[in-house]
């Protein structure tokens, strides 16, 4: 992945609304997913699960860039730093947090994968750069837009 953009703070574990499962229940046969789609989805789940750069780097180029509008993510400019930040959220700030993958798409013309998700978590742990733990639960929607190619 050469770039990734996140609109809001994502989460940790996931529930997948699977179109493949729905198609199978209806008796339809879907074509196999393209390798870029599989790589993008694998990255999404590894990152959202708080696996960090150790797991996510196999889906990315070492210089993959990151961009976000969310205030806590200002100053994070690489996918490597973002995946480590997500690991901190999942393990330290909001252990037990979860995410739901609401929708996903892939545009083969632009090699762009888009994921729409919902994050849920309770702020129970201290993480530098965030306010002190509030013990409050929250839910937010977010979007990933990723450019993928054969390099990762």
Secondary structure, DSSP 8 states (H G I E B T S, - for coil): --EEEESS---SEEEE--HHHHHHHTT-------HHHHHHHHHHHHHHTT-HHHHHGGGS-TT-EEEE-SGGGTT--BHHHHHHHHHHIIIIISTT-EEEEEEEEEETTTTEEEEEEEEEEE--S--TTS-S----EEEEEEEEEEE--TT-
